């Protein structure tokens, strides 16, 4: 199984809780990706957001920068908000990064769970489904083209009539394109019917319940005639690894509480309790927070239900100390991954 990380960028805080610069957050994120490559992590994804707290607004730019500074790690979007992107430009950005990286770049395309990008780029949330469906179709058409001469028509952007090439082409001819979803059955069906891999974002509830969605995805793929290594599942979740479980809990709780307090204040939610946090970081809860043994065991336990090929964690939220983030990445690569491999071999 591939073990990885994803991030939306995490702006540091001053001692009084005020935000430092978003430039510092992007600089730290770039350094974390380079570090993850050095310690042997398999995958690093950048998720598109547009807030002062989560400033990774351009996954393609960050991936391109990291492509030239890393050697082996797979890089991608987790996710790019395809609904408010131009699929042609998105493809060009990631194909360029892929050329720099020598074939290590992917796109995970999602619809966007927060809606920040819709008003920013002049889109209407009422067009949520139509935008995503048509733009995914165009992205797949551009990716499937052998020579870059693409013909496509739809309602969400001007027609492509094959008169201008979409270049550069990726190192291996096409990019891996994943469907990113928070757990929608229609998204599972869609990914299966299209023959695309799927990445589930699990940040609440009981992770094992996603087994039903993974089954739906594979059944949909089989009915559409798709099989082989392209039909695979990834899982992105919140989590943090530290030398001991108590350290991991305390490090993660601080940022988790801050995020929930700030979101609650803007959206009218109540602040969750410490007991609720403990339930989420304890099996069968949704957060993978603990020492290397406990996190590895929980990843393998989820594999019984979902059969996933990649598990990647977001640890840096709510201004996690950068040194703790780097230690988390090191432990994921050097301690959690070998344990997961050994436990899966025993199965």
LINTA-V589255 format. One record per pair of residues at least 6 apart in sequence whose C-alpha atoms are under 6 Angstrom apart, sorted by the first residue. I is the first residue (numbers start at 1). J is the second residue. Records with the same first field share a line. If there is no record, write none. Layout:
I: J + J
This chain:
1: 309 + 310
2: 42 + 310
3: 42 + 310 + 311 + 312
4: 41 + 42 + 43 + 44 + 312
5: 44 + 312 + 313 + 314
6: 44 + 45 + 46 + 313 + 314
7: 46 + 47 + 314
8: 46 + 47 + 54 + 56
9: 25 + 54 + 55 + 56
10: 25 + 54 + 316 + 317 + 319
11: 22 + 25 + 53 + 319
12: 20 + 319
13: 19 + 20
34: 70
36: 329
37: 73
39: 330
40: 333
41: 333
42: 73
43: 73 + 74 + 75
44: 75
45: 75 + 76 + 77 + 78
46: 59 + 77 + 78
47: 77 + 78 + 79
48: 56 + 57 + 80
49: 56 + 57
50: 57
59: 77
60: 93 + 94
64: 97
67: 100 + 101
68: 100
74: 104 + 105
75: 105
76: 105 + 106 + 107
77: 107 + 108
78: 108
79: 108 + 109 + 110
80: 109 + 110
81: 110 + 111 + 112
82: 109 + 110
83: 111 + 131 + 132
87: 139
95: 170
98: 104 + 105
99: 171
103: 171
106: 175 + 176
107: 177
108: 177 + 178 + 179 + 180
109: 179 + 180
110: 180
143: 174
148: 165 + 166
149: 162 + 165
150: 162
151: 160 + 161 + 162
152: 159 + 160
153: 159
178: 196 + 197 + 198
179: 198
180: 198 + 199
181: 200
182: 200 + 201
188: 217
189: 217 + 220
192: 217 + 220 + 221
193: 220 + 221 + 224
195: 221 + 226
197: 230 + 231 + 232 + 233
198: 233
199: 233 + 234 + 235
200: 235
201: 236 + 237
202: 237
203: 237 + 238 + 286
204: 286
206: 285 + 286
207: 286
208: 302 + 305
211: 305 + 306
214: 306
233: 308 + 309
234: 308 + 309 + 310 + 311
235: 311
236: 311 + 312 + 313
237: 313
238: 287 + 313 + 314
239: 287 + 288 + 289 + 313 + 314 + 315
240: 289 + 315
241: 248 + 289 + 290 + 291 + 328
242: 248 + 291 + 328
243: 291
244: 291
245: 290 + 291
248: 289 + 290
255: 317 + 318 + 319
258: 318
259: 318
261: 271
264: 270
279: 285
280: 286 + 287
281: 287 + 289
288: 295
292: 335 + 336
296: 336 + 340
